[in-house]
């Protein structure tokens, strides 16, 4: 799994944990629906850390909590 897929997977996990949609959480964090869609569809090859931070804000978590997942505990391919 590459880092972009891991980010998208983590975003989906967090949305499911909150019984919400990825788009809703993104909106709560101030992201446009298109930004979220591009990450989820793999069109955004290098999501900015500020974008991930905004998603974290929508979830009510820190960046540390976002990346504290087994998804990021292995060497990922690009």
C-alpha angles and dihedrals in degrees: 000000000000125000094257092054090047091053092050091047091050091050090053092048092052092048091050091049088056095045088239139111125261089240093053093051091047090051091049087055093048099257125141117242090240092057091053092045093052091054094046093047093047095244091118101073097182113025111201118246087236089060091051089046090054090052089049089052089054089052094044093239138114128249087251090058091047093054094039092097134109086242089075097039096087134061105271127210120233 
